[in-house]
């Protein structure tokens, strides 16, 4: 339980920093200004996802030896979320957001969950 708590806290803090840094690459969230409340809520959701997935990498021996799978799990989850959010107008990118050509999602949100998951799981080991 202590490990999960440490993972959640680390994930929340790192995601909050990430969200604040890349929020400047968005025009809006649901047609409104992006506020700290929005960023804190996004960080909480991301931290919850990272913590939930971490159970696989803590409990299952096969995955303990393959932390790099978290890169793909996070990438898939983030890509799915970005595609959904863009299609439904939840948020919009501004002209500074680097776009991944084939999937047409923003670079920073697409790599966020995978990269931070891998980093946190590697440190928590």
Backbone as ProteinMPNN parsed JSONL, in Angstrom:
{"seq_chain_A": "XXXXXXXXXXXXXXXXXXXXXXXXXXXXXXXXXXXXXXXXXXXXXXXXXXXXXXXXXXXXXXXXXXXXXXXXXXXXXXXXXXXXXXXXXXXXXXXXXXXXXXXXXXXXXXXXXXXXXXXXXXXXX", "coords_chain_A": {"N_chain_A": [[0.822, -1.201, 0.0], [1.99, 1.206, 0.726], [3.737, 1.604, -1.386], [1.969, 2.023, -3.512], [0.772, 4.39, -2.672], [2.981, 6.11, -2.749], [3.494, 6.007, -5.485], [1.115, 7.153, -6.482], [1.246, 9.785, -5.384], [3.674, 10.706, -6.508], [2.991, 10.487, -9.215], [0.85, 12.286, -9.352], [2.088, 14.777, -8.72], [4.098, 14.973, -10.757], [2.469, 14.882, -13.045], [0.94, 17.178, -12.625], [2.877, 19.178, -12.882], [3.614, 18.685, -15.563], [1.12, 19.126, -16.849], [0.765, 21.874, -16.319], [2.933, 22.948, -17.725], [2.435, 22.18, -20.418], [-0.07, 23.227, -20.88], [-0.12, 25.625, -22.114], [-0.143, 25.074, -24.739], [-2.646, 24.673, -25.594], [-5.856, 25.866, -26.712], [-8.311, 25.979, -25.354], [-10.45, 24.474, -22.819], [-13.246, 22.642, -23.042], [-14.38, 24.85, -24.292], [-13.79, 26.924, -22.62], [-11.607, 28.946, -20.534], [-8.493, 27.532, -19.493], [-8.025, 26.522, -16.31], [-6.402, 26.432, -13.019], [-7.842, 24.657, -11.513], [-8.877, 22.945, -13.476], [-6.461, 21.834, -14.378], [-5.537, 20.558, -12.08], [-7.538, 18.658, -11.7], [-7.194, 17.138, -14.055], [-4.624, 16.182, -13.549], [-5.119, 14.604, -11.318], [-6.788, 12.605, -12.407], [-4.993, 11.464, -14.259], [-2.986, 10.572, -12.483], [-4.428, 8.702, -11.034], [-4.959, 6.814, -13.047], [-2.294, 6.001, -13.695], [-1.519, 4.916, -11.229], [-3.388, 2.822, -10.926], [-2.73, 1.163, -13.124], [-0.185, 0.525, -12.348], [-0.371, -1.565, -10.557], [-0.36, -3.911, -12.04], [2.317, -3.981, -12.821], [3.558, -4.242, -10.416], [2.535, -6.53, -9.171], [2.438, -8.725, -11.001], [4.691, -11.049, -12.071], [5.7, -11.38, -14.752], [5.288, -8.834, -15.913], [6.738, -7.237, -14.175], [9.336, -7.5, -15.016], [9.257, -6.19, -17.362], [8.947, -3.323, -17.629], [8.922, -1.479, -19.632], [6.681, -1.953, -21.148], [4.802, -0.285, -20.118], [5.141, 2.103, -21.423], [3.855, 1.685, -23.877], [1.243, 1.047, -23.049], [0.483, 3.434, -21.765], [0.805, 5.205, -23.933], [-1.14, 4.22, -25.716], [-3.512, 4.6, -24.199], [-3.455, 7.403, -23.818], [-3.48, 8.307, -26.474], [-5.961, 7.345, -27.34], [-7.664, 8.81, -25.63], [-7.013, 11.446, -26.431], [-7.829, 11.478, -29.146], [-10.59, 11.043, -28.847], [-11.269, 13.316, -27.251], [-10.598, 15.449, -28.942], [-12.296, 14.985, -31.124], [-14.785, 15.329, -29.931], [-14.703, 17.912, -29.099], [-13.776, 18.604, -26.565], [-11.33, 19.746, -25.911], [-9.038, 22.032, -27.502], [-6.205, 22.447, -29.558], [-3.634, 24.969, -29.745], [-1.752, 26.851, -32.214], [0.87, 26.225, -31.58], [1.167, 23.658, -30.644], [2.888, 20.712, -31.163], [2.111, 18.376, -33.655], [1.459, 14.931, -34.091], [1.881, 13.391, -37.082], [0.475, 11.032, -38.366], [-1.515, 10.115, -36.562], [-2.585, 12.46, -35.732], [-2.643, 13.773, -33.227], [-1.72, 15.772, -30.38], [1.733, 16.091, -29.557], [2.813, 16.357, -26.884], [0.629, 15.657, -25.06], [0.188, 13.062, -25.944], [2.472, 11.548, -25.38], [2.658, 11.762, -22.67], [1.352, 10.064, -20.549], [2.517, 7.495, -20.974], [5.313, 7.999, -20.834], [5.633, 9.228, -18.271], [4.546, 7.202, -16.658], [6.374, 5.079, -17.066], [8.738, 6.259, -16.074], [8.031, 6.726, -13.354], [7.399, 4.094, -12.46], [9.875, 2.908, -12.803], [11.455, 4.259, -10.936], [10.084, 3.638, -8.586], [10.545, 0.999, -8.242]], "CA_chain_A": [[0.0, 0.0, 0.0], [2.889, 2.364, 0.756], [4.267, 1.794, -2.73], [0.9, 2.625, -4.318], [0.633, 5.783, -2.229], [4.131, 6.837, -3.302], [3.28, 6.112, -6.931], [0.056, 8.132, -6.719], [1.746, 11.135, -5.083], [4.652, 11.041, -7.553], [2.266, 10.667, -10.471], [0.078, 13.527, -9.276], [3.005, 15.926, -8.79], [4.704, 15.05, -12.091], [1.43, 15.238, -14.01], [0.565, 18.579, -12.407], [3.937, 19.971, -13.525], [3.457, 18.485, -17.01], [-0.104, 19.81, -17.276], [1.013, 23.312, -16.296], [3.859, 23.31, -18.796], [1.887, 22.064, -21.771], [-1.379, 23.888, -21.009], [0.059, 26.77, -23.012], [-0.278, 24.579, -26.106], [-4.082, 24.484, -25.819], [-6.69, 27.07, -26.794], [-9.336, 25.971, -24.312], [-11.004, 23.211, -22.345], [-14.702, 22.764, -23.124], [-14.72, 26.191, -24.724], [-13.478, 27.907, -21.571], [-10.21, 29.103, -20.13], [-7.909, 26.432, -18.722], [-7.719, 27.033, -14.968], [-5.683, 25.501, -12.148], [-8.786, 23.591, -11.138], [-8.869, 22.016, -14.607], [-5.169, 21.141, -14.406], [-5.487, 19.671, -10.904], [-8.433, 17.531, -11.984], [-6.52, 16.306, -15.061], [-3.506, 15.524, -12.865], [-5.708, 13.575, -10.46], [-7.223, 11.504, -13.281], [-3.782, 10.816, -14.771], [-2.338, 9.876, -11.364], [-5.257, 7.529, -10.74], [-4.681, 5.848, -14.116], [-0.934, 5.478, -13.517], [-1.516, 4.082, -10.021], [-4.152, 1.597, -11.211], [-1.936, 0.319, -14.022], [1.032, 0.091, -11.646], [-0.632, -2.836, -9.871], [0.102, -4.947, -12.969], [3.78, -4.007, -12.821], [4.002, -4.59, -9.061], [2.042, -7.848, -8.761], [2.588, -9.808, -11.98], [6.125, -11.218, -12.356], [5.998, -11.154, -16.166], [5.336, -7.397, -16.165], [7.805, -6.65, -13.351], [10.557, -7.526, -15.821], [8.992, -5.506, -18.632], [8.371, -2.003, -17.342], [8.797, -0.716, -20.872], [5.308, -2.102, -21.643], [4.027, 0.87, -19.649], [5.216, 3.124, -22.467], [2.812, 1.387, -24.862], [-0.068, 1.156, -22.397], [0.232, 4.865, -21.604], [0.654, 5.801, -25.258], [-2.448, 3.81, -26.242], [-4.56, 5.276, -23.424], [-3.407, 8.839, -24.108], [-3.907, 8.508, -27.86], [-7.418, 7.14, -27.368], [-8.279, 9.962, -24.972], [-6.833, 12.637, -27.269], [-8.696, 11.379, -30.325], [-11.959, 11.263, -28.364], [-11.428, 14.702, -26.796], [-10.554, 16.341, -30.097], [-13.511, 14.774, -31.93], [-15.964, 15.819, -29.213], [-14.513, 19.316, -28.776], [-13.432, 18.839, -25.149], [-10.263, 20.735, -25.922], [-8.476, 22.37, -28.806], [-4.808, 22.864, -29.532], [-3.299, 26.194, -30.463], [-0.802, 26.637, -33.301], [2.191, 25.836, -31.09], [1.177, 22.239, -30.281], [3.419, 19.826, -32.207], [1.132, 17.336, -33.98], [1.986, 13.681, -34.639], [1.191, 13.371, -38.371], [-0.437, 9.946, -38.729], [-2.668, 10.04, -35.658], [-3.088, 13.833, -35.606], [-2.807, 14.192, -31.833], [-0.606, 16.57, -29.904], [2.877, 15.308, -29.085], [2.988, 16.341, -25.423], [-0.349, 14.825, -24.354], [0.264, 11.676, -26.4], [3.582, 10.843, -24.718], [2.627, 12.037, -21.228], [1.046, 8.925, -19.671], [3.517, 6.442, -21.137], [6.623, 8.436, -20.344], [5.599, 9.405, -16.817], [4.346, 5.878, -16.051], [7.65, 4.36, -17.104], [9.648, 6.934, -15.143], [7.584, 6.486, -11.972], [7.548, 2.671, -12.139], [11.315, 2.627, -12.707], [11.938, 4.809, -9.66], [9.397, 2.952, -7.482], [11.061, -0.366, -8.169]], "C_chain_A": [[0.864, 1.262, 0.0], [3.435, 2.663, -0.631], [3.22, 2.458, -3.628], [0.679, 4.088, -3.95], [1.76, 6.634, -2.803], [3.983, 7.026, -4.809], [2.222, 7.167, -7.224], [0.562, 9.557, -6.492], [2.74, 11.583, -6.147], [3.952, 11.331, -8.873], [1.478, 11.974, -10.469], [0.99, 14.743, -9.454], [3.596, 16.073, -10.191], [3.677, 15.416, -13.158], [0.989, 16.686, -13.849], [1.604, 19.506, -13.048], [3.776, 19.897, -15.043], [2.242, 19.258, -17.524], [0.098, 21.326, -17.316], [1.923, 23.743, -17.434], [3.203, 23.231, -20.172], [0.495, 22.682, -21.93], [-1.302, 25.093, -21.943], [-0.078, 26.38, -24.484], [-1.739, 24.321, -26.492], [-4.777, 25.834, -25.936], [-7.669, 27.124, -25.63], [-9.666, 24.55, -23.887], [-12.51, 23.401, -22.257], [-15.154, 24.19, -23.443], [-14.401, 27.288, -23.727], [-11.977, 27.955, -21.311], [-9.751, 27.881, -19.328], [-7.435, 27.004, -17.389], [-6.896, 26.015, -14.181], [-6.594, 24.358, -11.711], [-8.841, 22.517, -12.226], [-7.596, 21.183, -14.609], [-5.025, 20.173, -13.232], [-6.367, 18.447, -11.141], [-7.798, 16.583, -13.011], [-5.366, 15.533, -14.431], [-3.997, 14.397, -11.972], [-6.135, 12.358, -11.286], [-6.01, 10.74, -13.81], [-3.075, 10.018, -13.679], [-3.113, 8.622, -10.982], [-5.021, 6.436, -11.779], [-3.314, 5.194, -13.912], [-0.865, 4.547, -12.313], [-2.249, 2.767, -10.272], [-3.349, 0.641, -12.093], [-0.693, -0.22, -13.312], [0.855, -1.242, -10.935], [-0.157, -4.007, -10.742], [1.619, -5.103, -12.871], [4.367, -4.329, -11.449], [3.705, -6.057, -8.759], [2.337, -8.996, -9.724], [4.053, -9.924, -12.4], [6.514, -10.941, -13.813], [6.174, -9.664, -16.452], [6.399, -6.689, -15.329], [9.103, -6.534, -14.14], [10.418, -6.759, -17.13], [8.302, -4.159, -18.4], [8.143, -1.19, -18.612], [7.425, -0.9, -21.525], [4.449, -0.904, -21.233], [4.069, 2.018, -20.653], [4.077, 2.93, -23.47], [1.41, 1.504, -24.281], [-0.451, 2.629, -22.252], [0.004, 5.568, -22.929], [-0.725, 5.474, -25.835], [-3.583, 4.545, -25.528], [-4.616, 6.763, -23.767], [-3.888, 9.132, -25.526], [-5.42, 8.36, -27.978], [-8.146, 8.337, -26.769], [-8.178, 11.213, -25.839], [-7.756, 12.613, -28.484], [-10.149, 11.65, -29.933], [-12.184, 12.741, -28.018], [-11.429, 15.686, -27.961], [-11.823, 16.209, -30.943], [-14.756, 15.335, -31.26], [-15.827, 17.278, -28.781], [-14.211, 19.611, -27.316], [-12.299, 19.85, -25.027], [-9.753, 20.921, -27.336], [-7.046, 22.824, -28.606], [-4.665, 24.234, -30.179], [-2.232, 25.858, -31.512], [0.581, 26.183, -32.866], [2.29, 24.355, -30.72], [1.784, 21.427, -31.427], [2.449, 18.649, -32.408], [1.851, 16.115, -34.555], [1.201, 13.413, -35.926], [0.156, 12.267, -38.589], [-1.695, 9.941, -37.86], [-3.297, 11.4, -35.368], [-3.463, 14.222, -34.173], [-1.576, 14.991, -31.436], [0.499, 15.689, -29.329], [2.919, 15.222, -27.564], [1.911, 15.546, -24.692], [-0.254, 13.347, -24.737], [1.365, 10.9, -25.685], [3.514, 10.921, -23.194], [2.42, 10.8, -20.36], [2.094, 7.822, -19.77], [4.855, 6.808, -20.53], [6.639, 8.577, -18.825], [5.364, 8.081, -16.092], [5.671, 5.138, -15.958], [8.647, 4.953, -16.106], [9.291, 6.605, -13.695], [7.765, 5.025, -11.582], [9.023, 2.307, -11.982], [11.882, 3.101, -11.376], [11.352, 4.03, -8.486], [9.88, 1.521, -7.276], [11.83, -0.542, -6.925]], "O_chain_A": [[0.523, 2.258, -0.638], [3.582, 3.824, -1.013], [3.546, 3.348, -4.413], [0.429, 4.923, -4.819], [1.527, 7.743, -3.284], [4.311, 8.086, -5.342], [2.406, 7.992, -8.118], [0.329, 10.437, -7.321], [2.662, 12.711, -6.634], [4.278, 12.298, -9.561], [1.445, 12.685, -11.473], [0.693, 15.633, -10.251], [3.597, 17.168, -10.753], [3.982, 16.178, -14.076], [0.693, 17.353, -14.84], [1.248, 20.5, -13.68], [3.8, 20.921, -15.726], [2.334, 19.966, -18.527], [-0.354, 21.985, -18.252], [1.705, 24.791, -18.041], [3.395, 24.12, -21.002], [-0.06, 22.654, -23.029], [-2.315, 25.524, -22.494], [-0.123, 27.241, -25.363], [-2.025, 23.815, -27.577], [-4.346, 26.82, -25.338], [-7.843, 28.166, -24.998], [-9.232, 23.572, -24.497], [-12.992, 24.228, -21.484], [-16.168, 24.668, -22.935], [-14.71, 28.456, -23.965], [-11.204, 27.129, -21.796], [-10.528, 27.281, -18.584], [-6.554, 27.863, -17.348], [-6.715, 24.878, -14.619], [-6.146, 23.222, -11.561], [-8.849, 21.323, -11.928], [-7.641, 19.971, -14.817], [-4.454, 19.092, -13.38], [-5.977, 17.326, -10.815], [-7.86, 15.364, -12.85], [-5.156, 14.361, -14.745], [-3.358, 13.349, -11.882], [-5.87, 11.218, -10.904], [-6.002, 9.509, -13.81], [-2.613, 8.905, -13.929], [-2.518, 7.598, -10.646], [-4.898, 5.262, -11.429], [-3.198, 3.969, -13.954], [-0.22, 3.501, -12.374], [-1.77, 1.708, -9.866], [-3.302, -0.56, -11.826], [-0.208, -1.301, -13.643], [1.826, -1.97, -10.732], [0.387, -4.984, -10.226], [2.137, -6.219, -12.841], [5.55, -4.654, -11.341], [4.529, -6.749, -8.16], [2.473, -10.138, -9.285], [4.598, -9.006, -13.013], [7.551, -10.329, -14.07], [7.106, -9.274, -17.156], [6.907, -5.645, -15.737], [9.872, -5.591, -13.956], [11.364, -6.69, -17.916], [7.214, -3.904, -18.916], [7.274, -0.319, -18.654], [7.037, -0.093, -22.37], [3.489, -0.554, -21.919], [3.135, 2.816, -20.724], [3.416, 3.892, -23.864], [0.497, 2.001, -24.941], [-1.573, 3.02, -22.576], [-0.875, 6.422, -23.045], [-1.397, 6.35, -26.379], [-4.504, 5.05, -26.17], [-5.695, 7.316, -23.98], [-4.62, 10.097, -25.749], [-6.079, 9.161, -28.642], [-9.128, 8.82, -27.333], [-9.149, 11.958, -25.969], [-8.39, 13.617, -28.807], [-10.851, 12.4, -30.612], [-13.172, 13.34, -28.443], [-12.189, 16.654, -27.954], [-12.359, 17.208, -31.422], [-15.685, 15.77, -31.941], [-16.74, 17.825, -28.162], [-14.372, 20.747, -26.87], [-12.312, 20.706, -24.142], [-9.99, 20.109, -28.229], [-6.715, 23.491, -27.626], [-5.456, 24.618, -31.041], [-1.859, 24.695, -31.666], [1.39, 25.793, -33.709], [3.392, 23.85, -30.505], [1.259, 21.446, -32.541], [2.024, 18.013, -31.443], [2.74, 16.246, -35.397], [-0.015, 13.226, -35.875], [-0.97, 12.578, -38.977], [-2.806, 9.782, -38.366], [-4.399, 11.484, -34.827], [-4.461, 14.904, -33.939], [-0.527, 14.9, -32.073], [0.228, 14.67, -28.693], [3.047, 14.13, -27.01], [2.248, 14.809, -23.765], [-0.583, 12.477, -23.93], [1.201, 9.711, -25.414], [4.246, 10.21, -22.506], [3.258, 10.518, -19.503], [2.511, 7.273, -18.75], [5.456, 6.02, -19.8], [7.561, 8.095, -18.168], [5.927, 7.861, -15.02], [6.041, 4.635, -14.898], [9.318, 4.218, -15.38], [10.163, 6.245, -12.905], [8.238, 4.739, -10.482], [9.378, 1.494, -11.128], [12.699, 2.413, -10.763], [12.045, 3.786, -7.498], [9.632, 0.921, -6.23], [12.352, -1.627, -6.67]]}, "name": "protein", "num_of_chains": 1, "seq": "XXXXXXXXXXXXXXXXXXXXXXXXXXXXXXXXXXXXXXXXXXXXXXXXXXXXXXXXXXXXXXXXXXXXXXXXXXXXXXXXXXXXXXXXXXXXXXXXXXXXXXXXXXXXXXXXXXXXXXXXXXXXX"}
